[in-house]
Amino acid sequence: MQNENLIPQANVVLKLIDLIQLQSNEEFKKHINGVSMWGGSGAVWEVYIEDKNEAQKFEENMVKLINLMESTKILDSGIKPIKKIFLSNLNRYEE
């Protein structure tokens, strides 16, 4: 799925990938917990995906990411409520 409207969010994810590859752990932690990922409008977690199946896959993967962040102890506390939103949405897909 290529959408020009998602380029800023894609760039955030690409930066995170680069930081992992460069083993810049502190910079990675800073960016993975930053407003570009978890802030308000325009943040990665708030993208609108019209296709229901693609939206569900995205939300499932965001929950996996948050779980990994929790297990590695790099999760800021402000992100936990976002996980609840995703889980609530995923429950609605199953109905």
N, C-alpha and C positions, 0 to 999 in steps of 0.2 A: 504494500500500500504506500504509494508515494503521494504526498500532499504538501504543497508549498507552504501551507499554513502551519505545518508542524516542524519546519526547519529550525526555529529557535530551540524547541524542545529536543530535537534530534542532536543538535550541536552540544547541548548539555550532556547528553548520554555519551556522545563521542569523546567529550573532554574527560569524562569519568573513565572511559575505557583507556584513553591515553595515560591518565594518571596511574591506573593499575599497571599498565605495561611498563611504565617508567619506575614503578615501585615507589611512587611518591605518596607514602601512606598518610602522612599528616595532611597534605593537600587534598588527597582523596576523601578523607574523613570530613574535612571542611566543606568540600563541594557536595558530597553525597547528602549532607545534612543542611545544605544551603537553601535559600529562598528560590533559586532557580528550579530545584527539585520539588520542594514542599511548600513554597509560598503560595501567594494568592493567584489571581488570574494570570494565565500564561505559564505557570509552573508545569513541569513535566506531569505531575500526578493529576492535573486538572484538564488534560487535553480532552477534547470532545471527539469521539469516534462514532460515526453514524451507524456503521455496520454492527449489529448486535453481537454477532459471533466474535468479531475482532475486538469489540469493547470488552467482552467477557474474558478473552485471552489476555488482554492488556491488564485488566484488574486482577486476574489470577496471578500473573507474573509480578505485579506490584506487591501483592501479598507475600509472594515468595521472597521478593527483595527485602521487604520489611522484616520478615522472619529471619533471613540471613543477617540483617543488620542487628537484630536483637541477639541472635546467638553469638555474634562476634563482638557484641557490646560496643558498637559504634553508633547506635541509634539515639538520637535526641528525643526527649520525652514528648515533644510537640507532635511527633509523627504518629504516635500510637492512636490518637483519635482518627487519623486518616485511614489506618488499617480497619477500624470499625466501619467506616463508610464503605470501603471496598467489600468487606465481608457481608454487609447488609445488601449491597447491590448484587453480589453473587448469589445470595439467598433468593433474591427476586428473580434472577435468571432461571432458577430451578423450579419456580412455581408455574 
